[in-house]
Amino acid sequence: MADEKKATLVQMTAPQQTKVATAPDIKIAVPEQVNRSTAISILDRTLGGGLPSGSVVYIFADAKSMAEVFLYQFTQARKTYYFTAERHPKYVMNDIKNYGFKPDNITFVDIYSAYYITAQGEMVDNIGNEFVDAKIVEFTESNLKKITAEGSADINLIFDSFSFYLNLNVNPGAIKRLMNVVYEATKKLNCLSFLYGLKDTHERNLENEILKSCDVIFEVDIEKNSEKISSLLSIPKLRGRVPSSEMLKFKVGEGIQIDTTKDIA
């Protein structure tokens, strides 16, 4: 058996057996991109009609900015698979309702309970457990593959938060693989995926790999002066289009309310 494996390996790696794909050999069906609404009309207008379908969006946010409210409002645009990793879905659902949003479109994928709660309903401390951390990545990938197999295009995939995965005690290659599964699912379904990540929290090289992979970056910051605190949204990356150079001021009220004063002027 060992000799057979060796022979196969030699055959596969021999120069005469190597075939390099050229452009005519590559036939990939790419779904046509359309604009998909974010459910925030002023943001849609800033984006030129909405986000391009098939986009993976990273919400790169100051932890104090309440950027999760963007996620809640995004669920209003279409059917949403909401991966909850750091809180139980019932608390996320309660917050969504408190902002006046309807939960009808939401299907929760409960990563939190799979990680922290036993079958008997008891809390466990799995933080740093390498075996459990690897299994939770596999569990997430399995759910993504099931959603992809359903083939529904006009959906959102929301990860609240992706920082949870970046903090797991796994080989960085496992996170890159998960990111690739998210990316491929988004492209195949021609849907929108939103990954919520906290700034100044993670190992820089891995974080940069994730930012590089994403199609769109929403960067959310807090600006303080002597009189008030302002929340700011910028869009430094918008793959396939010219990103906006404008800083959008917003506040959290009944959802995300973007200041239009400058826009109107």
BELUR-V65265 format. One record per run of one state. SS is the DSSP state (a for helix, b for strand, c for the rest). FROM is the first residue (numbers start at 0). LEN is the number of residues. If there is no record, write none. Layout:
ss->{SS	SS}
from->{FROM	FROM}
len->{LEN	LEN}
This chain:
ss->{c	a	c	a	c	a	c	b	c	a	c	b	c	b	c	a	c	b	c	a	c	b	a	b	c	b	c	a	c	b	c	a	c	a	c	b	c	a	c	b	c	b	c	b	c	b	c	a	c}
from->{0	1	13	14	17	22	25	34	36	40	46	50	52	54	61	67	74	78	84	88	98	105	110	116	117	122	123	129	150	154	160	162	166	171	189	191	198	203	213	215	224	228	238	247	252	255	258	260	264}
len->{1	12	1	3	5	3	9	2	4	6	4	2	2	7	6	7	4	6	4	10	7	5	6	1	5	1	6	21	4	6	2	4	5	18	2	7	5	10	2	9	4	10	9	5	3	3	2	4	1}
